[in-house]
Amino acid sequence: MKALIVDDNDIARTTLSHLAKQIPNLTIVNEYSNAIEAYNHLQNNHIDLIFLDIEMPEMTGIELTKNLSGKDIIIIFTSSNKEYALEAFELNIADYILKPVMPARFLQAVSKARSILESKKENIEMTNDEFLFVRDSNITRRLKLDDIFYAEAMGDYVKFYTKEKMFAIHGKMKTAEERLPKDNFIRVHRSYIVSVGKIDTLQDGGIMIDGKFIPVADAYRKALNTRMNVF
Protein backbone atom coordinates (compact mmCIF):
# COMPACT_ATOMS: atom_id res chain seq x y z
CA MET A 1 0.00 0.00 0.00
CA LYS A 2 1.19 3.48 -0.87
CA ALA A 3 0.42 5.98 1.90
CA LEU A 4 0.73 9.61 2.92
CA ILE A 5 1.12 11.05 6.40
CA VAL A 6 -0.59 14.43 6.84
CA ASP A 7 -0.12 16.09 10.23
CA ASP A 8 1.05 19.53 11.32
CA ASN A 9 2.84 18.05 14.36
CA ASP A 10 6.45 16.99 13.70
CA ILE A 11 6.49 14.40 16.49
CA ALA A 12 3.24 12.85 15.28
CA ARG A 13 4.60 12.48 11.74
CA THR A 14 7.81 10.92 13.05
CA THR A 15 5.86 8.46 15.19
CA LEU A 16 3.61 7.36 12.34
CA SER A 17 6.56 7.05 9.97
CA HIS A 18 8.45 4.88 12.47
CA LEU A 19 5.45 2.60 12.96
CA ALA A 20 4.82 2.31 9.22
CA LYS A 21 8.40 1.20 8.55
CA GLN A 22 7.78 -1.88 10.69
CA ILE A 23 4.88 -3.10 8.53
CA PRO A 24 5.67 -5.05 5.34
CA ASN A 25 4.24 -3.76 2.05
CA LEU A 26 3.35 -0.37 3.52
CA THR A 27 5.25 2.49 1.89
CA ILE A 28 5.09 6.09 3.06
CA VAL A 29 5.41 8.01 -0.18
CA ASN A 30 5.51 11.44 1.44
CA GLU A 31 4.77 13.42 4.59
CA TYR A 32 2.99 16.78 4.70
CA SER A 33 2.50 19.28 7.47
CA ASN A 34 -0.70 20.71 5.95
CA ALA A 35 -3.67 19.37 4.04
CA ILE A 36 -3.37 21.72 1.08
CA GLU A 37 0.02 20.32 0.10
CA ALA A 38 -1.38 16.81 0.41
CA TYR A 39 -4.37 17.75 -1.74
CA ASN A 40 -2.07 19.09 -4.47
CA HIS A 41 -0.02 15.89 -4.36
CA LEU A 42 -3.14 13.77 -4.80
CA GLN A 43 -4.22 15.55 -7.96
CA ASN A 44 -1.50 13.82 -9.98
CA ASN A 45 -0.41 10.84 -7.90
CA HIS A 46 -2.08 7.58 -6.91
CA ILE A 47 -2.26 6.88 -3.17
CA ASP A 48 -4.03 3.99 -1.46
CA LEU A 49 -4.11 5.29 2.11
CA ILE A 50 -3.77 8.51 4.11
CA PHE A 51 -2.97 8.83 7.81
CA LEU A 52 -4.70 12.13 8.40
CA ASP A 53 -4.77 14.53 11.32
CA ILE A 54 -7.95 16.56 11.77
CA GLU A 55 -7.07 19.83 13.47
CA MET A 56 -4.75 21.61 11.05
CA PRO A 57 -4.53 25.25 9.91
CA GLU A 58 -5.88 26.42 6.54
CA MET A 59 -7.61 23.12 5.75
CA THR A 60 -8.73 20.51 8.30
CA GLY A 61 -8.50 16.79 7.78
CA ILE A 62 -12.27 16.57 7.50
CA GLU A 63 -12.31 19.28 4.82
CA LEU A 64 -9.60 17.44 2.88
CA THR A 65 -11.58 14.20 3.07
CA LYS A 66 -14.67 15.91 1.69
CA ASN A 67 -12.60 17.38 -1.16
CA LEU A 68 -11.36 13.87 -1.99
CA SER A 69 -14.85 12.33 -2.10
CA GLY A 70 -14.51 11.45 -5.78
CA LYS A 71 -11.22 9.63 -5.32
CA ASP A 72 -10.84 6.01 -4.25
CA ILE A 73 -8.59 6.64 -1.22
CA ILE A 74 -8.75 4.97 2.19
CA ILE A 75 -8.63 7.40 5.12
CA ILE A 76 -7.43 6.70 8.67
CA PHE A 77 -7.84 9.68 10.97
CA THR A 78 -5.30 10.22 13.74
CA SER A 79 -6.47 12.77 16.29
CA SER A 80 -5.99 13.71 19.93
CA ASN A 81 -9.64 14.75 20.09
CA LYS A 82 -12.41 12.13 19.99
CA GLU A 83 -15.23 14.64 19.50
CA TYR A 84 -14.82 14.47 15.71
CA ALA A 85 -15.32 10.71 15.55
CA LEU A 86 -19.03 10.72 14.65
CA GLU A 87 -18.59 13.25 11.85
CA ALA A 88 -15.52 11.40 10.62
CA PHE A 89 -17.21 8.01 10.34
CA GLU A 90 -20.08 9.60 8.43
CA LEU A 91 -17.45 10.26 5.73
CA ASN A 92 -16.96 6.49 5.39
CA ILE A 93 -13.39 6.46 6.70
CA ALA A 94 -11.60 3.20 7.54
CA ASP A 95 -10.63 3.98 11.14
CA TYR A 96 -10.16 6.68 13.77
CA ILE A 97 -7.08 6.43 16.02
CA LEU A 98 -6.70 8.53 19.13
CA LYS A 99 -3.26 9.98 19.86
CA PRO A 100 -0.82 9.01 21.17
CA VAL A 101 -0.85 6.26 18.56
CA MET A 102 0.06 2.90 20.05
CA PRO A 103 1.74 0.19 17.89
CA ALA A 104 -1.02 -2.40 18.36
CA ARG A 105 -3.75 0.12 17.50
CA PHE A 106 -1.80 1.31 14.47
CA LEU A 107 -1.40 -2.27 13.22
CA GLN A 108 -5.12 -2.91 13.70
CA ALA A 109 -6.03 0.14 11.61
CA VAL A 110 -3.59 -0.78 8.83
CA SER A 111 -4.97 -4.33 8.74
CA LYS A 112 -8.48 -2.91 8.32
CA ALA A 113 -7.29 -0.66 5.50
CA ARG A 114 -5.54 -3.57 3.81
CA SER A 115 -8.73 -5.65 3.97
CA ILE A 116 -10.71 -2.82 2.37
CA LEU A 117 -8.14 -2.46 -0.40
CA GLU A 118 -8.08 -6.19 -1.13
CA SER A 119 -11.87 -6.32 -1.13
CA LYS A 120 -12.00 -3.58 -3.74
CA LYS A 121 -9.52 -5.39 -5.95
CA GLU A 122 -11.14 -8.80 -5.62
CA ASN A 123 -14.82 -8.14 -5.94
CA ILE A 124 -15.09 -6.10 -9.13
CA GLU A 125 -12.04 -5.37 -11.24
CA MET A 126 -12.38 -3.63 -14.60
CA THR A 127 -9.68 -4.40 -17.16
CA ASN A 128 -11.00 -2.78 -20.33
CA ASP A 129 -14.28 -1.90 -22.04
CA GLU A 130 -15.21 -5.53 -22.71
CA PHE A 131 -14.66 -7.47 -19.49
CA LEU A 132 -14.76 -7.34 -15.74
CA PHE A 133 -13.42 -9.95 -13.37
CA VAL A 134 -15.56 -11.26 -10.52
CA ARG A 135 -14.90 -13.54 -7.58
CA ASP A 136 -17.08 -16.66 -7.78
CA SER A 137 -16.62 -19.34 -5.08
CA ASN A 138 -12.99 -18.29 -4.54
CA ILE A 139 -12.34 -18.42 -8.28
CA THR A 140 -11.78 -15.26 -10.32
CA ARG A 141 -13.82 -15.45 -13.52
CA ARG A 142 -13.83 -13.22 -16.58
CA LEU A 143 -17.30 -11.88 -17.28
CA LYS A 144 -18.04 -10.23 -20.61
CA LEU A 145 -19.92 -6.97 -20.23
CA ASP A 146 -22.05 -7.90 -23.23
CA ASP A 147 -23.28 -10.98 -21.35
CA ILE A 148 -24.67 -8.94 -18.43
CA PHE A 149 -28.43 -8.31 -18.57
CA TYR A 150 -28.71 -6.38 -15.32
CA ALA A 151 -27.26 -5.94 -11.84
CA GLU A 152 -29.31 -6.08 -8.65
CA ALA A 153 -28.39 -4.86 -5.17
CA MET A 154 -29.08 -7.34 -2.39
CA GLY A 155 -27.84 -6.27 1.04
CA ASP A 156 -24.04 -6.25 1.00
CA TYR A 157 -23.97 -7.98 -2.38
CA VAL A 158 -24.47 -7.08 -6.03
CA LYS A 159 -25.92 -9.78 -8.27
CA PHE A 160 -24.92 -9.80 -11.94
CA TYR A 161 -27.39 -11.68 -14.15
CA THR A 162 -26.44 -13.29 -17.45
CA LYS A 163 -28.43 -15.61 -19.70
CA GLU A 164 -27.03 -18.73 -18.05
CA LYS A 165 -26.01 -17.71 -14.54
CA MET A 166 -26.15 -15.23 -11.69
CA PHE A 167 -22.96 -14.04 -9.97
CA ALA A 168 -23.32 -12.68 -6.40
CA ILE A 169 -20.43 -10.36 -5.57
CA HIS A 170 -19.72 -8.83 -2.17
CA GLY A 171 -19.73 -5.08 -2.75
CA LYS A 172 -21.76 -1.90 -3.10
CA MET A 173 -24.09 -0.88 -5.91
CA LYS A 174 -22.29 2.46 -6.13
CA THR A 175 -19.05 0.62 -6.96
CA ALA A 176 -20.75 -1.40 -9.68
CA GLU A 177 -22.28 1.76 -11.15
CA GLU A 178 -18.87 3.46 -11.23
CA ARG A 179 -17.17 0.49 -12.88
CA LEU A 180 -19.78 -0.41 -15.51
CA PRO A 181 -19.40 1.75 -18.66
CA LYS A 182 -22.13 4.37 -18.92
CA ASP A 183 -22.33 3.88 -22.69
CA ASN A 184 -23.80 0.43 -22.09
CA PHE A 185 -25.48 0.54 -18.68
CA ILE A 186 -27.92 2.84 -16.88
CA ARG A 187 -29.22 3.05 -13.32
CA VAL A 188 -33.03 2.73 -13.24
CA HIS A 189 -33.64 2.13 -9.55
CA ARG A 190 -31.70 2.23 -6.29
CA SER A 191 -31.46 -1.56 -6.58
CA TYR A 192 -31.04 -2.03 -10.35
CA ILE A 193 -28.60 -1.19 -13.13
CA VAL A 194 -29.55 -2.51 -16.57
CA SER A 195 -27.86 -3.08 -19.90
CA VAL A 196 -29.49 -0.65 -22.33
CA GLY A 197 -29.06 -3.07 -25.23
CA LYS A 198 -30.89 -5.84 -23.34
CA ILE A 199 -34.12 -3.89 -22.71
CA ASP A 200 -37.04 -5.61 -24.48
CA THR A 201 -39.96 -3.34 -23.61
CA LEU A 202 -40.81 -0.29 -21.51
CA GLN A 203 -43.97 -0.54 -19.41
CA ASP A 204 -45.79 1.47 -16.78
CA GLY A 205 -43.55 1.43 -13.75
CA GLY A 206 -40.77 -0.63 -15.26
CA ILE A 207 -39.04 -2.45 -18.09
CA MET A 208 -38.75 -6.05 -19.28
CA ILE A 209 -35.40 -7.76 -19.77
CA ASP A 210 -35.28 -11.42 -20.77
CA GLY A 211 -38.72 -12.03 -19.28
CA LYS A 212 -37.89 -10.27 -16.00
CA PHE A 213 -39.82 -7.19 -14.87
CA ILE A 214 -37.50 -4.55 -13.42
CA PRO A 215 -38.99 -1.49 -11.70
CA VAL A 216 -38.00 2.00 -12.78
CA ALA A 217 -37.99 4.62 -10.03
CA ASP A 218 -39.40 8.07 -10.77
CA ALA A 219 -36.01 9.66 -10.09
CA TYR A 220 -34.46 7.71 -12.98
CA ARG A 221 -37.37 7.66 -15.46
CA LYS A 222 -36.54 10.87 -17.32
CA ALA A 223 -32.92 9.82 -17.90
CA LEU A 224 -34.08 6.40 -19.14
CA ASN A 225 -36.65 7.89 -21.51
CA THR A 226 -34.04 10.26 -22.90
CA ARG A 227 -31.58 7.43 -23.36
CA MET A 228 -34.20 5.28 -25.14
CA ASN A 229 -35.40 8.21 -27.28
CA VAL A 230 -38.92 7.95 -25.87
CA PHE A 231 -41.14 10.90 -26.82
Phi, psi and chi 1 to 4 in degrees:
 res  aa     phi    psi   chi1   chi2   chi3   chi4
   1 MET       -  134.6  -73.8 -170.7  -63.7      -
   2 LYS   -93.9  130.1  -65.2 -178.5  177.9 -180.0
   3 ALA  -134.7  157.4      -      -      -      -
   4 LEU  -117.0  150.3  -67.3 -177.2      -      -
   5 ILE  -113.1  123.9  -65.0  172.9      -      -
   6 VAL  -126.7  108.5 -175.0      -      -      -
   7 ASP  -160.9  135.3 -161.5  -52.3      -      -
   8 ASP   -82.7   -0.2   63.1  -23.5      -      -
   9 ASN  -101.8  121.0 -174.5  -72.9      -      -
  10 ASP   -60.2  -42.2  -66.0  -17.7      -      -
  11 ILE   -66.1  -40.0  -64.2  176.1      -      -
  12 ALA   -62.7  -43.4      -      -      -      -
  13 ARG   -63.5  -42.2  -68.1 -162.2  -51.8  -84.3
  14 THR   -62.9  -41.4  -60.4      -      -      -
  15 THR   -63.0  -47.6  -61.4      -      -      -
  16 LEU   -64.0  -40.3  -69.2  172.2      -      -
  17 SER   -63.0  -41.9 -180.0      -      -      -
  18 HIS   -63.6  -43.4  174.5   72.8      -      -
  19 LEU   -65.9  -39.9  -68.6  170.8      -      -
  20 ALA   -64.8  -34.8      -      -      -      -
  21 LYS   -65.0  -18.7  -71.5  176.9 -179.0  177.9
  22 GLN   -89.6   -1.1  -59.0  177.1   53.8      -
  23 ILE  -109.9  121.0  -61.6  179.8      -      -
  24 PRO   -60.6  146.4  -20.2   32.2      -      -
  25 ASN    61.7   24.2  -59.1  -41.0      -      -
  26 LEU  -120.9  114.9  175.7   59.8      -      -
  27 THR  -115.5  123.0  -57.4      -      -      -
  28 ILE   -84.7  108.4  -58.7  -59.9      -      -
  29 VAL   -73.4  -39.1  175.7      -      -      -
  30 ASN  -162.9  162.5 -144.0  -30.5      -      -
  31 GLU  -124.4  140.0  -59.1  176.9   16.6      -
  32 TYR  -132.7  144.0  -68.4  105.2      -      -
  33 SER   -93.1   -5.1   59.6      -      -      -
  34 ASN  -146.9  155.6   69.7   76.3      -      -
  35 ALA   -71.6  -28.4      -      -      -      -
  36 ILE   -65.5  -42.2  -66.7  177.1      -      -
  37 GLU   -62.9  -40.3  -70.6 -178.8   -3.9      -
  38 ALA   -64.3  -42.6      -      -      -      -
  39 TYR   -59.3  -44.1  177.2   81.6      -      -
  40 ASN   -62.8  -39.0  -68.6  -25.4      -      -
  41 HIS   -61.7  -40.4  175.6   99.3      -      -
  42 LEU   -75.0  -11.4  -67.7  164.9      -      -
  43 GLN   -70.6  -25.6  -61.3  -46.2  -63.7      -
  44 ASN  -129.0    7.7  -60.3  -57.0      -      -
  45 ASN  -135.2  140.7  -62.2  -82.8      -      -
  46 HIS   -84.4  129.4  171.6   73.2      -      -
  47 ILE  -133.5  138.0  -69.8  -66.0      -      -
  48 ASP   -85.8  -34.6  -60.5  -52.8      -      -
  49 LEU  -145.7  143.6  171.6   64.6      -      -
  50 ILE  -127.9  128.1  -54.6  176.4      -      -
  51 PHE   -91.2  111.5  -62.5  101.6      -      -
  52 LEU  -125.0  122.8 -177.5   58.4      -      -
  53 ASP   -74.6  159.7 -174.8   26.8      -      -
  54 ILE  -100.9  -53.6  -67.2 -179.5      -      -
  55 GLU   -84.9   96.1  -64.9  178.4  -46.7      -
  56 MET  -135.0  150.8  -68.3 -177.2  -71.5      -
  57 PRO   -69.9  158.3   25.2  -34.2      -      -
  58 GLU    72.2  -57.4  -62.3 -175.0   68.4      -
  59 MET  -140.9  125.7  179.6 -173.1  -73.0      -
  60 THR   -79.7  166.7   68.5      -      -      -
  61 GLY   -62.7  -36.5      -      -      -      -
  62 ILE   -66.5  -40.3  -72.7  176.6      -      -
  63 GLU   -64.6  -40.5  -70.7  171.4  -24.2      -
  64 LEU   -62.1  -43.7  174.1   60.7      -      -
  65 THR   -60.4  -42.1  -58.5      -      -      -
  66 LYS   -64.2  -36.4  -69.4  178.3  178.8  178.5
  67 ASN   -72.1  -16.4  -76.0  -36.2      -      -
  68 LEU  -102.7   16.0  -63.2  175.3      -      -
  69 SER   -60.2  -26.4   59.8      -      -      -
  70 GLY   -86.7   -4.9      -      -      -      -
  71 LYS  -102.7  147.4  -66.4 -176.0  177.3  -68.7
  72 ASP   -89.0   74.5 -167.5   17.0      -      -
  73 ILE  -124.7  135.3  -59.1  174.2      -      -
  74 ILE   -86.2  132.3  -59.0  169.1      -      -
  75 ILE  -113.9  130.5  -56.1  -69.0      -      -
  76 ILE  -119.8  114.8  -66.0  176.5      -      -
  77 PHE   -80.2  140.4  -83.5  129.3      -      -
  78 THR  -124.6  115.3   59.0      -      -      -
  79 SER  -145.3  149.6  176.6      -      -      -
  80 SER   -89.1   -0.7   56.7      -      -      -
  81 ASN  -123.6  118.5 -164.5  -27.1      -      -
  82 LYS   -83.2   -4.8   62.6 -178.0  179.6 -179.1
  83 GLU   -70.1  -14.6   71.7  177.8   48.0      -
  84 TYR   -90.5   -2.0  -60.6  105.4      -      -
  85 ALA   -58.9  -46.3      -      -      -      -
  86 LEU   -61.0  -48.3  179.4   59.4      -      -
  87 GLU   -63.3  -37.5 -178.2  179.1    2.0      -
  88 ALA   -64.0  -46.8      -      -      -      -
  89 PHE   -69.3  -22.2  -81.4  110.4      -      -
  90 GLU   -68.2  -16.6  -72.1  177.5  -11.9      -
  91 LEU   -90.0    8.5  -62.9  174.7      -      -
  92 ASN    63.3   43.0 -160.7   29.5      -      -
  93 ILE   -78.7  166.3   64.4  168.2      -      -
  94 ALA   -80.7  -39.3      -      -      -      -
  95 ASP  -163.4  166.4 -149.4  -21.6      -      -
  96 TYR  -137.5  108.5 -169.1  103.9      -      -
  97 ILE  -104.6  129.4  -52.8  176.3      -      -
  98 LEU   -84.6  138.1  -74.3  174.5      -      -
  99 LYS   -81.2  150.4  -62.4  177.1 -178.2  177.5
 100 PRO   -70.3  141.3   27.2  -35.3      -      -
 101 VAL   -78.0  121.4  179.7      -      -      -
 102 MET   -91.6  147.4  -63.3  -67.8  100.8      -
 103 PRO   -53.6  -45.8  -28.1   35.7      -      -
 104 ALA   -64.4  -40.1      -      -      -      -
 105 ARG   -69.3  -37.6 -175.0   66.7 -178.1   87.5
 106 PHE   -63.3  -45.8 -178.3   81.1      -      -
 107 LEU   -61.4  -40.7  179.3   59.8      -      -
 108 GLN   -60.9  -43.9 -179.5 -174.3   32.9      -
 109 ALA   -66.7  -41.1      -      -      -      -
 110 VAL   -65.2  -39.9  171.9      -      -      -
 111 SER   -61.3  -39.9  -64.2      -      -      -
 112 LYS   -64.6  -43.3 -174.1 -178.7  -65.0 -173.9
 113 ALA   -63.8  -39.8      -      -      -      -
 114 ARG   -64.3  -38.9 -162.3 -176.0  -57.2  -81.3
 115 SER   -63.9  -40.3  -64.8      -      -      -
 116 ILE   -64.0  -43.6  -67.5  171.6      -      -
 117 LEU   -63.9  -44.2 -176.6   61.9      -      -
 118 GLU   -65.6  -37.5  -69.9  -57.9  -43.7      -
 119 SER   -62.3  -41.1  176.4      -      -      -
 120 LYS   -64.0  -39.1  -70.3  178.1  179.4  179.7
 121 LYS   -73.2  -34.0  -70.5 -179.9  177.8  178.3
 122 GLU   -83.1  -38.5  -71.6 -179.0   -7.6      -
 123 ASN   -74.6  -46.6  -70.8  -30.1      -      -
 124 ILE  -143.1  111.6  -55.0  174.7      -      -
 125 GLU  -125.2  113.3 -178.4 -179.3  -14.5      -
 126 MET   -81.7  137.9  -67.1  -62.8  -61.9      -
 127 THR  -114.5  -36.2   56.7      -      -      -
 128 ASN  -159.8 -163.3   52.0   45.0      -      -
 129 ASP   -80.6   -2.3  -69.0  -24.1      -      -
 130 GLU  -112.5  -22.6  -62.3  179.9   -5.5      -
 131 PHE  -134.9  157.5  -56.5   97.3      -      -
 132 LEU  -136.0  157.2   59.0   79.3      -      -
 133 PHE  -110.1  133.4  -77.2   85.1      -      -
 134 VAL  -126.1  151.1  -62.6      -      -      -
 135 ARG   -87.8  123.9  -64.1  -80.4  -70.3 -176.0
 136 ASP  -133.1  106.3  175.7   32.8      -      -
 137 SER    53.9   48.8  -59.7      -      -      -
 138 ASN    67.0   12.5  -65.2  -39.8      -      -
 139 ILE  -117.2  133.3  -61.3  174.6      -      -
 140 THR   -87.1  119.8  -58.3      -      -      -
 141 ARG  -114.6  146.4  -60.5 -176.3 -175.8  -82.5
 142 ARG   -87.1  125.7 -173.4  174.2   69.2  170.1
 143 LEU  -118.8  119.2 -179.3   58.5      -      -
 144 LYS   -71.2  133.1  -68.6 -179.8   63.4  176.1
 145 LEU   -60.3  -33.5  -64.1 -179.2      -      -
 146 ASP   -68.5  -18.1 -169.0   53.0      -      -
 147 ASP   -85.2  -13.0  -72.1  -18.1      -      -
 148 ILE   -82.0  124.8  -60.9  172.9      -      -
 149 PHE   -86.1  -48.3  -78.1   75.9      -      -
 150 TYR  -163.7  164.8   60.1   93.6      -      -
 151 ALA  -120.1  140.6      -      -      -      -
 152 GLU  -128.6  131.2  178.6 -175.1   12.1      -
 153 ALA   -79.5  136.3      -      -      -      -
 154 MET  -145.9   90.9 -172.0   67.9   67.9      -
 155 GLY    64.9 -124.1      -      -      -      -
 156 ASP   -90.6   15.0  -69.1  -28.0      -      -
 157 TYR  -124.4  156.9  -72.6   81.9      -      -
 158 VAL  -121.0  127.1  176.6      -      -      -
 159 LYS  -100.3  125.4  -64.1 -178.9  178.3 -179.8
 160 PHE  -101.9  123.4  -69.5   90.7      -      -
 161 TYR  -105.0  127.9  -70.5   85.7      -      -
 162 THR  -115.9 -177.2   67.1      -      -      -
 163 LYS   -64.3  -38.4 -175.1   72.1  172.8  179.4
 164 GLU   -98.6  -26.4  -65.0   80.8   17.6      -
 165 LYS  -152.4  159.1 -171.6  174.1 -179.4  179.3
 166 MET  -114.0  134.3 -179.8  -86.4  -69.3      -
 167 PHE  -112.4  119.4  -62.1   87.4      -      -
 168 ALA   -98.2  117.0      -      -      -      -
 169 ILE  -116.0  131.8  -50.6  -58.9      -      -
 170 HIS   -71.7  117.9 -172.9  -91.0      -      -
 171 GLY   168.4 -178.6      -      -      -      -
 172 LYS  -102.8  149.8  -60.7  -64.9 -174.8 -178.2
 173 MET   -62.8  -35.3 -162.3   62.8  160.7      -
 174 LYS   -60.0  -40.3 -179.6  179.9  178.9 -178.3
 175 THR   -64.3  -44.0  -57.7      -      -      -
 176 ALA   -61.3  -42.1      -      -      -      -
 177 GLU   -63.0  -38.7 -175.9  177.5   17.1      -
 178 GLU   -69.3  -34.1  -69.1  171.2   -9.8      -
 179 ARG   -85.9  -31.0  -57.2  -68.2  177.7   86.8
 180 LEU   -76.3  132.1  -68.5  169.8      -      -
 181 PRO   -63.4  131.7   21.3  -31.8      -      -
 182 LYS   -70.0  -16.3  -69.5  178.5  172.1   53.9
 183 ASP   -69.3  -23.2  -71.1  -16.9      -      -
 184 ASN  -113.6  -21.8  -53.6   93.4      -      -
 185 PHE  -128.2  151.9  -66.4   86.8      -      -
 186 ILE  -143.5  141.3 -174.1  169.9      -      -
 187 ARG   -79.4  128.8 -173.7   80.8  171.3 -100.1
 188 VAL  -120.4   -6.8  -63.2      -      -      -
 189 HIS  -165.1  158.0 -171.3  -83.9      -      -
 190 ARG   -59.7  -21.9   63.0  177.7  -62.3 -178.5
 191 SER  -110.4    1.4  -62.2      -      -      -
 192 TYR  -138.2  136.4  -70.4   95.4      -      -
 193 ILE  -123.1  132.9  -62.4  171.9      -      -
 194 VAL  -122.0  154.7  -56.5      -      -      -
 195 SER   -80.5  121.2  171.4      -      -      -
 196 VAL   -59.4  -39.2  176.0      -      -      -
 197 GLY   -71.8  -10.9      -      -      -      -
 198 LYS  -100.3   -0.7  -62.6  -67.5 -165.4  -60.5
 199 ILE   -71.7  124.0  -63.2  174.5      -      -
 200 ASP   -88.1  -52.7  -65.6  -39.4      -      -
 201 THR  -143.7  154.7   60.1      -      -      -
 202 LEU  -106.1  132.9  -76.6   75.8      -      -
 203 GLN  -130.3  173.1  -56.5  179.5    6.1      -
 204 ASP   -62.2  119.0  -71.0  -18.6      -      -
 205 GLY    85.3   -3.0      -      -      -      -
 206 GLY  -178.6 -167.9      -      -      -      -
 207 ILE  -135.8  163.6   56.2  179.0      -      -
 208 MET  -114.6  130.6  -66.6  -64.6  -64.7      -
 209 ILE  -133.0  115.9  -65.4 -178.0      -      -
 210 ASP    52.4   42.4 -165.7   39.0      -      -
 211 GLY    80.7    1.9      -      -      -      -
 212 LYS  -105.3  128.8  162.8   77.0  173.5 -178.6
 213 PHE   -83.9  126.4  177.3   80.8      -      -
 214 ILE  -120.8  122.9  -64.3  175.2      -      -
 215 PRO   -69.2  147.8   25.9  -34.3      -      -
 216 VAL  -116.5  119.0  175.8      -      -      -
 217 ALA   -75.3  150.7      -      -      -      -
 218 ASP   -56.2  -35.9  -69.0  -19.7      -      -
 219 ALA   -64.7  -21.9      -      -      -      -
 220 TYR  -109.3   -5.3  -60.6   96.4      -      -
 221 ARG   -64.7  -43.5 -173.5  175.3  -56.5  -79.9
 222 LYS   -62.1  -44.1 -178.0  177.9  179.8 -179.7
 223 ALA   -64.0  -37.8      -      -      -      -
 224 LEU   -66.9  -45.3  176.8   64.1      -      -
 225 ASN   -61.4  -39.8  -72.2  -17.2      -      -
 226 THR   -64.9  -43.2  -61.1      -      -      -
 227 ARG   -63.7  -36.5 -175.0   73.4  171.1  -88.8
 228 MET   -90.7    4.7  -58.5  -61.2  -66.5      -
 229 ASN    57.6   41.8  -69.5  -39.2      -      -
 230 VAL   -86.0  129.3  176.3      -      -      -
 231 PHE  -104.7      -  -64.5   92.9      -      -
